[in-house]
């Protein structure tokens, strides 16, 4: 995850806000093939519908394989809107699902958890405000409205 501090790159363009997306389930074990299929569909859908999806793998000493981190870069209001719509639909298909989402702001990590049984607009609003700050918007419309 890159730090959200600052307003842009060397060209003056706003940088994307990078969200770490960690799907969880109350019903399935993380190693269950059914859950792994659902997670794969989540990432494939995000890449197709939103773009800006990146997978980083970090080796863990003394363990087989690597820990994968999935990062979704949101650099525009349109990308954020597409991501929210897709994530709401994915969560809504199974109320045992949840997403732990984190991002960096000025060197500190912000976190929200969004669940399938109670899609909390407060958590989504926190992400929206971080995206708005990153892309140079003054504020973000409240839940239920489209960004301008």
ZAMI-310912 format. One record per atom (N, C-alpha, C): residue number from 1; residue in three letters; chain; atom name; y, x, z. Coordinates in Angstrom, 1 decimal. Example, Ala and Ser with C-alpha at 12.3 -4.5 7.8 and 13.67 -1.06 7.14 Angstrom:
! ZAMI-310912
{pt 1,'Ala','A','N',{-5.7,13.2,7.8}}
{pt 1,'Ala','A','CA',{-4.5,12.3,7.8}}
{pt 1,'Ala','A','C',{-3.3,13.2,7.8}}
{pt 2,'Ser','A','N',{-2.2,12.8,7.1}}
{pt 2,'Ser','A','CA',{-1.1,13.7,7.1}}
{pt 2,'Ser','A','C',{0.0,12.9,7.9}}
//
This chain:
! ZAMI-310912
{pt 1,'Unk','A','N',{-1.2,0.9,0.0}}
{pt 1,'Unk','A','CA',{0.0,0.0,0.0}}
{pt 1,'Unk','A','C',{1.2,0.9,0.0}}
{pt 2,'Unk','A','N',{2.2,0.6,-0.8}}
{pt 2,'Unk','A','CA',{3.4,1.3,-0.8}}
{pt 2,'Unk','A','C',{4.5,0.7,0.1}}
{pt 3,'Unk','A','N',{5.4,1.5,0.6}}
{pt 3,'Unk','A','CA',{6.4,1.0,1.5}}
{pt 3,'Unk','A','C',{7.3,0.0,0.7}}
{pt 4,'Unk','A','N',{7.7,-1.1,1.3}}
{pt 4,'Unk','A','CA',{8.6,-2.0,0.6}}
{pt 4,'Unk','A','C',{10.1,-1.6,0.8}}
{pt 5,'Unk','A','N',{10.4,-0.6,1.5}}
{pt 5,'Unk','A','CA',{11.8,-0.2,1.8}}
{pt 5,'Unk','A','C',{12.4,0.2,0.4}}
{pt 6,'Unk','A','N',{13.7,-0.1,0.3}}
{pt 6,'Unk','A','CA',{14.4,0.2,-0.9}}
{pt 6,'Unk','A','C',{14.3,-0.9,-1.9}}
{pt 7,'Unk','A','N',{15.1,-0.9,-2.9}}
{pt 7,'Unk','A','CA',{15.2,-2.0,-3.8}}
{pt 7,'Unk','A','C',{14.7,-1.8,-5.2}}
{pt 8,'Unk','A','N',{14.3,-0.5,-5.5}}
{pt 8,'Unk','A','CA',{13.8,-0.3,-6.8}}
{pt 8,'Unk','A','C',{13.3,1.1,-7.1}}
{pt 9,'Unk','A','N',{13.0,1.3,-8.4}}
{pt 9,'Unk','A','CA',{12.6,2.6,-8.8}}
{pt 9,'Unk','A','C',{13.8,3.4,-9.3}}
{pt 10,'Unk','A','N',{13.5,4.6,-9.9}}
{pt 10,'Unk','A','CA',{14.6,5.4,-10.4}}
{pt 10,'Unk','A','C',{15.5,4.7,-11.4}}
{pt 11,'Unk','A','N',{14.9,3.8,-12.2}}
{pt 11,'Unk','A','CA',{15.7,3.1,-13.2}}
{pt 11,'Unk','A','C',{16.5,2.0,-12.6}}
{pt 12,'Unk','A','N',{16.4,1.7,-11.3}}
{pt 12,'Unk','A','CA',{17.1,0.6,-10.7}}
{pt 12,'Unk','A','C',{16.4,-0.7,-10.8}}
{pt 13,'Unk','A','N',{15.3,-0.8,-11.4}}
{pt 13,'Unk','A','CA',{14.5,-2.0,-11.5}}
{pt 13,'Unk','A','C',{13.8,-2.2,-10.1}}
{pt 14,'Unk','A','N',{13.7,-3.5,-9.7}}
{pt 14,'Unk','A','CA',{13.0,-3.8,-8.4}}
{pt 14,'Unk','A','C',{11.5,-3.4,-8.6}}
{pt 15,'Unk','A','N',{11.0,-2.8,-7.5}}
{pt 15,'Unk','A','CA',{9.6,-2.5,-7.4}}
{pt 15,'Unk','A','C',{8.8,-3.7,-6.9}}
{pt 16,'Unk','A','N',{7.6,-3.8,-7.3}}
{pt 16,'Unk','A','CA',{6.7,-4.9,-6.9}}
{pt 16,'Unk','A','C',{6.4,-4.8,-5.5}}
{pt 17,'Unk','A','N',{6.2,-5.9,-4.8}}
{pt 17,'Unk','A','CA',{5.7,-5.9,-3.4}}
{pt 17,'Unk','A','C',{4.2,-5.9,-3.5}}
{pt 18,'Unk','A','N',{3.5,-4.9,-2.9}}
{pt 18,'Unk','A','CA',{2.1,-4.8,-2.9}}
{pt 18,'Unk','A','C',{1.5,-5.5,-1.7}}
{pt 19,'Unk','A','N',{0.6,-6.5,-2.0}}
{pt 19,'Unk','A','CA',{-0.1,-7.2,-1.0}}
{pt 19,'Unk','A','C',{-1.5,-6.7,-0.9}}
{pt 20,'Unk','A','N',{-2.0,-6.4,0.2}}
{pt 20,'Unk','A','CA',{-3.5,-6.1,0.4}}
{pt 20,'Unk','A','C',{-4.1,-7.5,0.7}}
{pt 21,'Unk','A','N',{-5.1,-7.8,-0.1}}
{pt 21,'Unk','A','CA',{-5.8,-9.1,0.0}}
{pt 21,'Unk','A','C',{-7.2,-8.9,0.6}}
{pt 22,'Unk','A','N',{-7.5,-9.5,1.7}}
{pt 22,'Unk','A','CA',{-8.8,-9.3,2.3}}
{pt 22,'Unk','A','C',{-9.4,-10.7,2.5}}
{pt 23,'Unk','A','N',{-10.3,-11.2,1.6}}
{pt 23,'Unk','A','CA',{-11.0,-12.5,1.8}}
{pt 23,'Unk','A','C',{-12.0,-12.4,2.9}}
{pt 24,'Unk','A','N',{-12.1,-13.5,3.7}}
{pt 24,'Unk','A','CA',{-13.1,-13.6,4.8}}
{pt 24,'Unk','A','C',{-13.7,-15.0,4.7}}
{pt 25,'Unk','A','N',{-14.9,-15.1,5.3}}
{pt 25,'Unk','A','CA',{-15.6,-16.4,5.3}}
{pt 25,'Unk','A','C',{-16.2,-16.6,6.7}}
{pt 26,'Unk','A','N',{-16.1,-17.9,7.2}}
{pt 26,'Unk','A','CA',{-16.8,-18.2,8.5}}
{pt 26,'Unk','A','C',{-18.2,-18.6,8.2}}
{pt 27,'Unk','A','N',{-18.5,-18.9,6.9}}
{pt 27,'Unk','A','CA',{-19.9,-19.4,6.6}}
{pt 27,'Unk','A','C',{-20.8,-18.3,6.1}}
{pt 28,'Unk','A','N',{-20.3,-17.3,5.4}}
{pt 28,'Unk','A','CA',{-21.1,-16.3,4.8}}
{pt 28,'Unk','A','C',{-20.9,-14.9,5.4}}
{pt 29,'Unk','A','N',{-22.0,-14.2,5.5}}
{pt 29,'Unk','A','CA',{-21.9,-12.8,5.9}}
{pt 29,'Unk','A','C',{-21.2,-12.0,4.8}}
{pt 30,'Unk','A','N',{-20.5,-10.9,5.1}}
{pt 30,'Unk','A','CA',{-19.8,-10.2,4.0}}
{pt 30,'Unk','A','C',{-20.8,-9.6,3.0}}
{pt 31,'Unk','A','N',{-22.0,-9.3,3.4}}
{pt 31,'Unk','A','CA',{-23.0,-8.8,2.4}}
{pt 31,'Unk','A','C',{-23.8,-9.8,1.7}}
{pt 32,'Unk','A','N',{-23.6,-11.1,2.0}}
{pt 32,'Unk','A','CA',{-24.3,-12.2,1.3}}
{pt 32,'Unk','A','C',{-23.9,-12.2,-0.2}}
{pt 33,'Unk','A','N',{-24.9,-12.2,-1.1}}
{pt 33,'Unk','A','CA',{-24.6,-12.2,-2.5}}
{pt 33,'Unk','A','C',{-23.7,-13.4,-2.9}}
{pt 34,'Unk','A','N',{-23.9,-14.6,-2.3}}
{pt 34,'Unk','A','CA',{-23.1,-15.7,-2.6}}
{pt 34,'Unk','A','C',{-21.7,-15.5,-2.3}}
{pt 35,'Unk','A','N',{-21.4,-14.9,-1.1}}
{pt 35,'Unk','A','CA',{-20.0,-14.6,-0.8}}
{pt 35,'Unk','A','C',{-19.4,-13.5,-1.7}}
{pt 36,'Unk','A','N',{-20.2,-12.5,-2.0}}
{pt 36,'Unk','A','CA',{-19.7,-11.4,-2.9}}
{pt 36,'Unk','A','C',{-19.4,-12.0,-4.2}}
{pt 37,'Unk','A','N',{-20.1,-13.0,-4.7}}
{pt 37,'Unk','A','CA',{-19.8,-13.7,-6.0}}
{pt 37,'Unk','A','C',{-18.5,-14.4,-5.9}}
{pt 38,'Unk','A','N',{-18.2,-15.1,-4.8}}
{pt 38,'Unk','A','CA',{-17.0,-15.8,-4.6}}
{pt 38,'Unk','A','C',{-15.8,-14.9,-4.5}}
{pt 39,'Unk','A','N',{-16.0,-13.7,-3.9}}
{pt 39,'Unk','A','CA',{-14.9,-12.7,-3.8}}
{pt 39,'Unk','A','C',{-14.6,-12.1,-5.2}}
{pt 40,'Unk','A','N',{-15.7,-11.9,-5.9}}
{pt 40,'Unk','A','CA',{-15.6,-11.3,-7.3}}
{pt 40,'Unk','A','C',{-14.8,-12.3,-8.1}}
{pt 41,'Unk','A','N',{-15.1,-13.6,-8.0}}
{pt 41,'Unk','A','CA',{-14.4,-14.7,-8.8}}
{pt 41,'Unk','A','C',{-12.9,-14.7,-8.4}}
{pt 42,'Unk','A','N',{-12.6,-14.5,-7.1}}
{pt 42,'Unk','A','CA',{-11.2,-14.4,-6.6}}
{pt 42,'Unk','A','C',{-10.5,-13.3,-7.3}}
{pt 43,'Unk','A','N',{-11.0,-12.1,-7.3}}
{pt 43,'Unk','A','CA',{-10.3,-11.0,-7.9}}
{pt 43,'Unk','A','C',{-10.2,-11.1,-9.4}}
{pt 44,'Unk','A','N',{-11.3,-11.6,-10.0}}
{pt 44,'Unk','A','CA',{-11.2,-11.7,-11.5}}
{pt 44,'Unk','A','C',{-10.2,-12.8,-11.9}}
{pt 45,'Unk','A','N',{-10.1,-13.9,-11.1}}
{pt 45,'Unk','A','CA',{-9.1,-14.9,-11.4}}
{pt 45,'Unk','A','C',{-7.7,-14.4,-11.1}}
{pt 46,'Unk','A','N',{-7.5,-13.6,-10.1}}
{pt 46,'Unk','A','CA',{-6.1,-13.1,-9.8}}
{pt 46,'Unk','A','C',{-5.7,-12.2,-10.9}}
{pt 47,'Unk','A','N',{-6.6,-11.3,-11.3}}
{pt 47,'Unk','A','CA',{-6.3,-10.4,-12.4}}
{pt 47,'Unk','A','C',{-5.9,-11.1,-13.7}}
{pt 48,'Unk','A','N',{-6.7,-12.2,-14.0}}
{pt 48,'Unk','A','CA',{-6.4,-13.0,-15.2}}
{pt 48,'Unk','A','C',{-5.2,-13.8,-15.1}}
{pt 49,'Unk','A','N',{-5.0,-14.5,-14.0}}
{pt 49,'Unk','A','CA',{-3.9,-15.5,-13.9}}
{pt 49,'Unk','A','C',{-2.5,-14.8,-13.4}}
{pt 50,'Unk','A','N',{-2.6,-13.8,-12.7}}
{pt 50,'Unk','A','CA',{-1.4,-13.2,-12.1}}
{pt 50,'Unk','A','C',{-1.1,-11.8,-12.7}}
{pt 51,'Unk','A','N',{-2.2,-11.0,-12.8}}
{pt 51,'Unk','A','CA',{-2.0,-9.6,-13.2}}
{pt 51,'Unk','A','C',{-1.7,-8.8,-12.0}}
{pt 52,'Unk','A','N',{-1.5,-7.5,-12.2}}
{pt 52,'Unk','A','CA',{-1.0,-6.6,-11.1}}
{pt 52,'Unk','A','C',{-2.0,-6.3,-10.1}}
{pt 53,'Unk','A','N',{-3.3,-6.5,-10.4}}
{pt 53,'Unk','A','CA',{-4.4,-6.3,-9.4}}
{pt 53,'Unk','A','C',{-4.9,-4.9,-9.5}}
{pt 54,'Unk','A','N',{-5.1,-4.3,-8.4}}
{pt 54,'Unk','A','CA',{-5.6,-2.9,-8.4}}
{pt 54,'Unk','A','C',{-6.6,-2.8,-7.3}}
{pt 55,'Unk','A','N',{-7.7,-2.0,-7.5}}
{pt 55,'Unk','A','CA',{-8.7,-1.7,-6.5}}
{pt 55,'Unk','A','C',{-8.6,-0.3,-6.2}}
{pt 56,'Unk','A','N',{-8.4,0.1,-4.9}}
{pt 56,'Unk','A','CA',{-8.5,1.5,-4.4}}
{pt 56,'Unk','A','C',{-9.7,1.6,-3.6}}
{pt 57,'Unk','A','N',{-10.4,2.7,-3.8}}
{pt 57,'Unk','A','CA',{-11.6,3.0,-3.0}}
{pt 57,'Unk','A','C',{-11.4,4.3,-2.2}}
{pt 58,'Unk','A','N',{-11.7,4.2,-0.9}}
{pt 58,'Unk','A','CA',{-11.5,5.4,0.0}}
{pt 58,'Unk','A','C',{-12.9,5.7,0.6}}
{pt 59,'Unk','A','N',{-13.3,6.9,0.5}}
{pt 59,'Unk','A','CA',{-14.5,7.4,1.0}}
{pt 59,'Unk','A','C',{-14.4,7.4,2.6}}
{pt 60,'Unk','A','N',{-15.5,7.0,3.2}}
{pt 60,'Unk','A','CA',{-15.5,7.1,4.7}}
{pt 60,'Unk','A','C',{-16.5,8.1,5.1}}
{pt 61,'Unk','A','N',{-16.0,9.1,5.9}}
{pt 61,'Unk','A','CA',{-16.9,10.2,6.3}}
{pt 61,'Unk','A','C',{-18.1,9.6,7.1}}
{pt 62,'Unk','A','N',{-19.3,10.2,6.7}}
{pt 62,'Unk','A','CA',{-20.5,9.8,7.4}}
{pt 62,'Unk','A','C',{-21.1,8.4,7.0}}
{pt 63,'Unk','A','N',{-20.5,7.8,5.9}}
{pt 63,'Unk','A','CA',{-21.0,6.5,5.5}}
{pt 63,'Unk','A','C',{-21.3,6.6,4.0}}
{pt 64,'Unk','A','N',{-22.2,5.7,3.6}}
{pt 64,'Unk','A','CA',{-22.5,5.6,2.1}}
{pt 64,'Unk','A','C',{-21.4,4.8,1.5}}
{pt 65,'Unk','A','N',{-21.1,5.2,0.3}}
{pt 65,'Unk','A','CA',{-20.1,4.4,-0.5}}
{pt 65,'Unk','A','C',{-18.7,4.6,0.0}}
{pt 66,'Unk','A','N',{-17.9,3.6,-0.3}}
{pt 66,'Unk','A','CA',{-16.4,3.7,0.0}}
{pt 66,'Unk','A','C',{-15.9,2.3,0.5}}
{pt 67,'Unk','A','N',{-14.8,2.3,1.1}}
{pt 67,'Unk','A','CA',{-14.2,1.1,1.5}}
{pt 67,'Unk','A','C',{-13.2,0.8,0.4}}
{pt 68,'Unk','A','N',{-13.3,-0.5,-0.1}}
{pt 68,'Unk','A','CA',{-12.4,-0.9,-1.2}}
{pt 68,'Unk','A','C',{-11.3,-1.7,-0.6}}
{pt 69,'Unk','A','N',{-10.1,-1.4,-1.1}}
{pt 69,'Unk','A','CA',{-8.9,-2.1,-0.8}}
{pt 69,'Unk','A','C',{-8.4,-2.8,-2.1}}
{pt 70,'Unk','A','N',{-8.1,-4.1,-2.1}}
{pt 70,'Unk','A','CA',{-7.6,-4.8,-3.2}}
{pt 70,'Unk','A','C',{-6.2,-5.1,-3.0}}
{pt 71,'Unk','A','N',{-5.4,-4.6,-4.0}}
{pt 71,'Unk','A','CA',{-3.9,-4.7,-3.9}}
{pt 71,'Unk','A','C',{-3.4,-5.6,-5.0}}
{pt 72,'Unk','A','N',{-2.6,-6.5,-4.7}}
{pt 72,'Unk','A','CA',{-1.9,-7.4,-5.7}}
{pt 72,'Unk','A','C',{-0.4,-7.1,-5.7}}
{pt 73,'Unk','A','N',{0.1,-6.6,-6.8}}
{pt 73,'Unk','A','CA',{1.5,-6.2,-6.9}}
{pt 73,'Unk','A','C',{2.2,-7.4,-7.5}}
{pt 74,'Unk','A','N',{3.2,-7.9,-6.8}}
{pt 74,'Unk','A','CA',{4.1,-9.0,-7.2}}
{pt 74,'Unk','A','C',{5.5,-8.5,-7.4}}
{pt 75,'Unk','A','N',{5.9,-8.6,-8.7}}
{pt 75,'Unk','A','CA',{7.2,-8.0,-9.1}}
{pt 75,'Unk','A','C',{8.2,-9.1,-9.6}}
{pt 76,'Unk','A','N',{7.8,-10.4,-9.6}}
{pt 76,'Unk','A','CA',{8.6,-11.4,-10.1}}
{pt 76,'Unk','A','C',{8.3,-12.7,-9.4}}
{pt 77,'Unk','A','N',{9.3,-13.6,-9.5}}
{pt 77,'Unk','A','CA',{9.1,-14.9,-8.9}}
{pt 77,'Unk','A','C',{7.9,-15.7,-9.6}}
{pt 78,'Unk','A','N',{7.8,-15.5,-10.9}}
{pt 78,'Unk','A','CA',{6.7,-16.1,-11.6}}
{pt 78,'Unk','A','C',{5.4,-15.6,-11.2}}
{pt 79,'Unk','A','N',{5.2,-14.3,-11.0}}
{pt 79,'Unk','A','CA',{4.0,-13.7,-10.5}}
{pt 79,'Unk','A','C',{3.6,-14.3,-9.1}}
{pt 80,'Unk','A','N',{4.6,-14.4,-8.2}}
{pt 80,'Unk','A','CA',{4.4,-14.9,-6.9}}
{pt 80,'Unk','A','C',{3.9,-16.4,-7.0}}
{pt 81,'Unk','A','N',{4.6,-17.2,-7.8}}
{pt 81,'Unk','A','CA',{4.2,-18.6,-7.9}}
{pt 81,'Unk','A','C',{2.8,-18.7,-8.5}}
{pt 82,'Unk','A','N',{2.5,-17.9,-9.5}}
{pt 82,'Unk','A','CA',{1.1,-18.0,-10.0}}
{pt 82,'Unk','A','C',{0.1,-17.6,-9.0}}
{pt 83,'Unk','A','N',{0.4,-16.5,-8.2}}
{pt 83,'Unk','A','CA',{-0.5,-16.1,-7.1}}
{pt 83,'Unk','A','C',{-0.7,-17.2,-6.1}}
{pt 84,'Unk','A','N',{0.4,-17.8,-5.6}}
{pt 84,'Unk','A','CA',{0.3,-18.8,-4.6}}
{pt 84,'Unk','A','C',{-0.6,-20.0,-5.1}}
{pt 85,'Unk','A','N',{-0.3,-20.4,-6.3}}
{pt 85,'Unk','A','CA',{-1.1,-21.5,-6.9}}
{pt 85,'Unk','A','C',{-2.6,-21.2,-7.0}}
{pt 86,'Unk','A','N',{-2.9,-20.0,-7.4}}
{pt 86,'Unk','A','CA',{-4.3,-19.6,-7.5}}
{pt 86,'Unk','A','C',{-4.9,-19.4,-6.2}}
{pt 87,'Unk','A','N',{-4.3,-18.8,-5.2}}
{pt 87,'Unk','A','CA',{-4.8,-18.6,-3.9}}
{pt 87,'Unk','A','C',{-5.0,-19.9,-3.2}}
{pt 88,'Unk','A','N',{-4.1,-20.9,-3.3}}
{pt 88,'Unk','A','CA',{-4.3,-22.2,-2.7}}
{pt 88,'Unk','A','C',{-5.5,-22.9,-3.2}}
{pt 89,'Unk','A','N',{-5.7,-22.8,-4.6}}
{pt 89,'Unk','A','CA',{-6.8,-23.5,-5.2}}
{pt 89,'Unk','A','C',{-8.1,-22.8,-4.7}}
{pt 90,'Unk','A','N',{-8.2,-21.5,-4.6}}
{pt 90,'Unk','A','CA',{-9.4,-20.8,-4.2}}
{pt 90,'Unk','A','C',{-9.7,-21.1,-2.8}}
{pt 91,'Unk','A','N',{-8.7,-21.1,-1.9}}
{pt 91,'Unk','A','CA',{-8.9,-21.4,-0.5}}
{pt 91,'Unk','A','C',{-9.4,-22.9,-0.3}}
{pt 92,'Unk','A','N',{-8.8,-23.8,-1.1}}
{pt 92,'Unk','A','CA',{-9.1,-25.2,-1.0}}
{pt 92,'Unk','A','C',{-10.5,-25.6,-1.4}}
{pt 93,'Unk','A','N',{-11.2,-24.7,-2.1}}
{pt 93,'Unk','A','CA',{-12.5,-25.1,-2.6}}
{pt 93,'Unk','A','C',{-13.6,-24.9,-1.5}}
{pt 94,'Unk','A','N',{-13.2,-24.2,-0.4}}
{pt 94,'Unk','A','CA',{-14.2,-24.0,0.7}}
{pt 94,'Unk','A','C',{-13.3,-23.8,2.0}}
{pt 95,'Unk','A','N',{-13.4,-24.7,2.9}}
{pt 95,'Unk','A','CA',{-12.5,-24.6,4.1}}
{pt 95,'Unk','A','C',{-12.9,-23.5,5.1}}
{pt 96,'Unk','A','N',{-14.1,-22.9,4.8}}
{pt 96,'Unk','A','CA',{-14.5,-21.8,5.7}}
{pt 96,'Unk','A','C',{-13.8,-20.5,5.3}}
{pt 97,'Unk','A','N',{-13.1,-20.5,4.1}}
{pt 97,'Unk','A','CA',{-12.5,-19.3,3.6}}
{pt 97,'Unk','A','C',{-11.2,-19.0,4.3}}
{pt 98,'Unk','A','N',{-10.8,-17.7,4.3}}
{pt 98,'Unk','A','CA',{-9.5,-17.3,4.8}}
{pt 98,'Unk','A','C',{-9.1,-16.0,4.1}}
{pt 99,'Unk','A','N',{-7.8,-15.8,4.0}}
{pt 99,'Unk','A','CA',{-7.3,-14.6,3.4}}
{pt 99,'Unk','A','C',{-6.4,-13.9,4.4}}
{pt 100,'Unk','A','N',{-6.7,-12.6,4.7}}
{pt 100,'Unk','A','CA',{-5.9,-11.8,5.5}}
{pt 100,'Unk','A','C',{-5.0,-11.0,4.5}}
{pt 101,'Unk','A','N',{-3.7,-11.2,4.6}}
{pt 101,'Unk','A','CA',{-2.8,-10.6,3.7}}
{pt 101,'Unk','A','C',{-1.8,-9.7,4.5}}
{pt 102,'Unk','A','N',{-1.6,-8.4,4.0}}
{pt 102,'Unk','A','CA',{-0.7,-7.5,4.6}}
{pt 102,'Unk','A','C',{0.1,-6.8,3.6}}
{pt 103,'Unk','A','N',{1.3,-6.3,4.0}}
{pt 103,'Unk','A','CA',{2.2,-5.6,3.2}}
{pt 103,'Unk','A','C',{3.1,-4.8,4.1}}
{pt 104,'Unk','A','N',{3.8,-3.8,3.5}}
{pt 104,'Unk','A','CA',{4.6,-2.9,4.3}}
{pt 104,'Unk','A','C',{6.1,-3.3,4.0}}
{pt 105,'Unk','A','N',{6.9,-3.3,5.1}}
{pt 105,'Unk','A','CA',{8.3,-3.5,5.0}}
{pt 105,'Unk','A','C',{9.0,-2.4,5.9}}
{pt 106,'Unk','A','N',{9.8,-1.6,5.3}}
{pt 106,'Unk','A','CA',{10.5,-0.5,6.0}}
{pt 106,'Unk','A','C',{9.6,0.3,6.9}}
{pt 107,'Unk','A','N',{8.4,0.6,6.5}}
{pt 107,'Unk','A','CA',{7.5,1.5,7.2}}
{pt 107,'Unk','A','C',{6.6,0.7,8.3}}
{pt 108,'Unk','A','N',{6.7,-0.6,8.4}}
{pt 108,'Unk','A','CA',{5.9,-1.3,9.3}}
{pt 108,'Unk','A','C',{5.0,-2.3,8.5}}
{pt 109,'Unk','A','N',{3.9,-2.6,9.0}}
{pt 109,'Unk','A','CA',{3.0,-3.5,8.3}}
{pt 109,'Unk','A','C',{3.1,-4.9,8.8}}
{pt 110,'Unk','A','N',{3.4,-5.9,7.9}}
{pt 110,'Unk','A','CA',{3.4,-7.3,8.2}}
{pt 110,'Unk','A','C',{2.1,-7.9,7.8}}
{pt 111,'Unk','A','N',{1.6,-8.9,8.6}}
{pt 111,'Unk','A','CA',{0.3,-9.5,8.3}}
{pt 111,'Unk','A','C',{0.4,-11.0,8.5}}
{pt 112,'Unk','A','N',{-0.3,-11.8,7.6}}
{pt 112,'Unk','A','CA',{-0.5,-13.2,7.8}}
{pt 112,'Unk','A','C',{-1.9,-13.5,7.4}}
{pt 113,'Unk','A','N',{-2.4,-14.6,8.0}}
{pt 113,'Unk','A','CA',{-3.7,-15.1,7.7}}
{pt 113,'Unk','A','C',{-3.6,-16.5,7.2}}
{pt 114,'Unk','A','N',{-4.1,-16.8,6.0}}
{pt 114,'Unk','A','CA',{-4.1,-18.1,5.4}}
{pt 114,'Unk','A','C',{-5.5,-18.6,5.3}}
{pt 115,'Unk','A','N',{-5.7,-19.8,5.9}}
{pt 115,'Unk','A','CA',{-7.1,-20.4,5.9}}
{pt 115,'Unk','A','C',{-7.2,-21.6,5.0}}
{pt 116,'Unk','A','N',{-8.5,-21.8,4.6}}
{pt 116,'Unk','A','CA',{-8.8,-22.9,3.7}}
{pt 116,'Unk','A','C',{-8.7,-24.3,4.3}}
{pt 117,'Unk','A','N',{-8.8,-24.4,5.7}}
{pt 117,'Unk','A','CA',{-8.8,-25.7,6.3}}
{pt 117,'Unk','A','C',{-7.4,-26.1,6.7}}
{pt 118,'Unk','A','N',{-6.4,-25.1,6.7}}
{pt 118,'Unk','A','CA',{-5.0,-25.4,7.1}}
{pt 118,'Unk','A','C',{-4.1,-24.4,6.4}}
{pt 119,'Unk','A','N',{-3.9,-24.7,5.1}}
{pt 119,'Unk','A','CA',{-3.1,-23.8,4.3}}
{pt 119,'Unk','A','C',{-1.7,-23.9,4.9}}
{pt 120,'Unk','A','N',{-1.3,-22.8,5.6}}
{pt 120,'Unk','A','CA',{-0.1,-22.8,6.4}}
{pt 120,'Unk','A','C',{1.1,-22.3,5.5}}
{pt 121,'Unk','A','N',{2.1,-23.2,5.3}}
{pt 121,'Unk','A','CA',{3.2,-22.8,4.5}}
{pt 121,'Unk','A','C',{4.1,-21.7,5.1}}
{pt 122,'Unk','A','N',{4.0,-21.6,6.5}}
{pt 122,'Unk','A','CA',{4.7,-20.5,7.2}}
{pt 122,'Unk','A','C',{4.3,-19.2,6.7}}
{pt 123,'Unk','A','N',{3.0,-18.9,6.6}}
{pt 123,'Unk','A','CA',{2.5,-17.7,6.2}}
{pt 123,'Unk','A','C',{2.9,-17.4,4.8}}
{pt 124,'Unk','A','N',{2.8,-18.4,3.9}}
{pt 124,'Unk','A','CA',{3.2,-18.2,2.5}}
{pt 124,'Unk','A','C',{4.7,-18.0,2.4}}
{pt 125,'Unk','A','N',{5.5,-18.6,3.2}}
{pt 125,'Unk','A','CA',{6.9,-18.4,3.3}}
{pt 125,'Unk','A','C',{7.3,-17.0,3.7}}
{pt 126,'Unk','A','N',{6.5,-16.4,4.6}}
{pt 126,'Unk','A','CA',{6.8,-15.0,5.0}}
{pt 126,'Unk','A','C',{6.5,-14.1,3.8}}
{pt 127,'Unk','A','N',{5.5,-14.3,3.1}}
{pt 127,'Unk','A','CA',{5.2,-13.5,1.9}}
{pt 127,'Unk','A','C',{6.3,-13.7,0.9}}
{pt 128,'Unk','A','N',{6.7,-14.9,0.7}}
{pt 128,'Unk','A','CA',{7.7,-15.3,-0.3}}
{pt 128,'Unk','A','C',{9.0,-14.5,0.0}}
{pt 129,'Unk','A','N',{9.4,-14.5,1.3}}
{pt 129,'Unk','A','CA',{10.6,-13.8,1.7}}
{pt 129,'Unk','A','C',{10.5,-12.3,1.4}}
{pt 130,'Unk','A','N',{9.4,-11.7,1.6}}
{pt 130,'Unk','A','CA',{9.2,-10.3,1.4}}
{pt 130,'Unk','A','C',{9.3,-10.0,-0.1}}
{pt 131,'Unk','A','N',{8.7,-10.9,-0.9}}
{pt 131,'Unk','A','CA',{8.8,-10.8,-2.4}}
{pt 131,'Unk','A','C',{10.2,-10.9,-2.8}}
{pt 132,'Unk','A','N',{10.9,-11.9,-2.3}}
{pt 132,'Unk','A','CA',{12.3,-12.2,-2.7}}
{pt 132,'Unk','A','C',{13.2,-10.9,-2.4}}
{pt 133,'Unk','A','N',{13.0,-10.4,-1.2}}
{pt 133,'Unk','A','CA',{13.7,-9.2,-0.8}}
{pt 133,'Unk','A','C',{13.5,-8.0,-1.7}}
{pt 134,'Unk','A','N',{12.2,-7.9,-2.1}}
{pt 134,'Unk','A','CA',{11.8,-6.8,-2.9}}
{pt 134,'Unk','A','C',{12.4,-6.9,-4.3}}
{pt 135,'Unk','A','N',{12.4,-8.1,-4.9}}
{pt 135,'Unk','A','CA',{12.8,-8.3,-6.3}}
{pt 135,'Unk','A','C',{14.3,-8.6,-6.4}}
{pt 136,'Unk','A','N',{15.0,-8.6,-5.2}}
{pt 136,'Unk','A','CA',{16.4,-8.7,-5.3}}
{pt 136,'Unk','A','C',{17.0,-10.2,-5.2}}
{pt 137,'Unk','A','N',{16.1,-11.1,-4.8}}
{pt 137,'Unk','A','CA',{16.6,-12.5,-4.6}}
{pt 137,'Unk','A','C',{17.2,-12.6,-3.2}}
{pt 138,'Unk','A','N',{18.2,-13.5,-3.1}}
{pt 138,'Unk','A','CA',{18.8,-13.6,-1.8}}
{pt 138,'Unk','A','C',{17.9,-14.4,-0.8}}
{pt 139,'Unk','A','N',{17.2,-15.4,-1.3}}
{pt 139,'Unk','A','CA',{16.3,-16.2,-0.5}}
{pt 139,'Unk','A','C',{15.3,-16.8,-1.4}}
{pt 140,'Unk','A','N',{14.3,-17.5,-0.7}}
{pt 140,'Unk','A','CA',{13.3,-18.1,-1.5}}
{pt 140,'Unk','A','C',{13.3,-19.6,-1.1}}
{pt 141,'Unk','A','N',{13.0,-20.5,-2.1}}
{pt 141,'Unk','A','CA',{13.0,-21.9,-1.8}}
{pt 141,'Unk','A','C',{11.9,-22.2,-0.8}}
{pt 142,'Unk','A','N',{12.1,-23.2,0.0}}
{pt 142,'Unk','A','CA',{11.1,-23.6,1.0}}
{pt 142,'Unk','A','C',{9.8,-24.1,0.3}}
{pt 143,'Unk','A','N',{8.7,-24.2,1.1}}
{pt 143,'Unk','A','CA',{7.4,-24.7,0.5}}
{pt 143,'Unk','A','C',{7.6,-26.0,-0.2}}
{pt 144,'Unk','A','N',{6.9,-26.2,-1.3}}
{pt 144,'Unk','A','CA',{6.9,-27.4,-2.0}}
{pt 144,'Unk','A','C',{7.9,-27.4,-3.1}}
{pt 145,'Unk','A','N',{8.7,-26.4,-3.2}}
{pt 145,'Unk','A','CA',{9.7,-26.3,-4.3}}
{pt 145,'Unk','A','C',{9.3,-25.1,-5.2}}
{pt 146,'Unk','A','N',{9.8,-25.1,-6.4}}
{pt 146,'Unk','A','CA',{9.6,-24.0,-7.3}}
{pt 146,'Unk','A','C',{10.7,-23.0,-7.2}}
{pt 147,'Unk','A','N',{10.4,-21.7,-7.3}}
{pt 147,'Unk','A','CA',{11.4,-20.7,-7.3}}
{pt 147,'Unk','A','C',{12.3,-20.9,-8.6}}
{pt 148,'Unk','A','N',{13.6,-20.5,-8.5}}
{pt 148,'Unk','A','CA',{14.4,-20.6,-9.7}}
{pt 148,'Unk','A','C',{14.5,-19.3,-10.4}}
//
